[in-house]
Amino acid sequence: MISEPLRRRASEYYRLKDYKNAAREIAHAASYDYFVVNADIDEAVDQVLSVLHAERQRVSRLKEGGIPMLSERNETVAGGRRTEGGG
């Protein structure tokens, strides 16, 4: 069994380590694409889900995997109606 003073020192060590990591992350915040602060778990989850949704809709990702409605057929819209073959 771990003694109480040892448990407190270990807790302080990990808390200090977390603060140092947070300080480093905040110092580099401008280099991140997204920044989520985990102060309120429900809000943080909503923000992360929003990021995931936005990333799935990023045009560059859609181009990589092919945009299904555009890659299955060569369709264009002309005069308000769909035409096959681009014309």
NORFEN-V392128 format. One record per residue. N is the residue number from 0. PSI is psi as a letter, one per 40 degrees, with the letter a starting at -180 (* if undefined). NEAR is the number of other ideal C-beta (glycine too) atoms within 8 Angstrom. Layout:
BEGIN
<<N & PSI & NEAR> <N & PSI & NEAR>>
END
This chain:
BEGIN
<<0 & h & 2> <1 & h & 6> <2 & i & 6> <3 & d & 6> <4 & d & 6> <5 & d & 8> <6 & d & 9> <7 & d & 8> <8 & d & 8> <9 & d & 9> <10 & d & 8> <11 & d & 8> <12 & d & 8> <13 & d & 8> <14 & d & 8> <15 & d & 8> <16 & d & 8> <17 & d & 8> <18 & d & 8> <19 & d & 8> <20 & d & 8> <21 & d & 8> <22 & d & 8> <23 & d & 8> <24 & d & 8> <25 & d & 7> <26 & d & 6> <27 & e & 8> <28 & d & 8> <29 & d & 4> <30 & e & 4> <31 & i & 7> <32 & d & 2> <33 & i & 6> <34 & h & 5> <35 & h & 8> <36 & h & 5> <37 & f & 6> <38 & d & 5> <39 & h & 6> <40 & d & 6> <41 & d & 6> <42 & d & 8> <43 & d & 12> <44 & d & 8> <45 & d & 8> <46 & d & 10> <47 & d & 9> <48 & d & 8> <49 & d & 8> <50 & d & 10> <51 & d & 8> <52 & d & 8> <53 & d & 8> <54 & d & 8> <55 & d & 7> <56 & e & 8> <57 & h & 8> <58 & d & 6> <59 & d & 6> <60 & d & 10> <61 & d & 10> <62 & d & 8> <63 & d & 6> <64 & e & 6> <65 & h & 8> <66 & h & 8> <67 & d & 6> <68 & d & 7> <69 & d & 8> <70 & d & 6> <71 & d & 5> <72 & i & 6> <73 & g & 6> <74 & i & 10> <75 & i & 8> <76 & h & 7> <77 & h & 7> <78 & f & 3> <79 & e & 4> <80 & i & 6> <81 & h & 6> <82 & i & 10> <83 & i & 6> <84 & e & 5> <85 & e & 6> <86 & * & 5>>
END
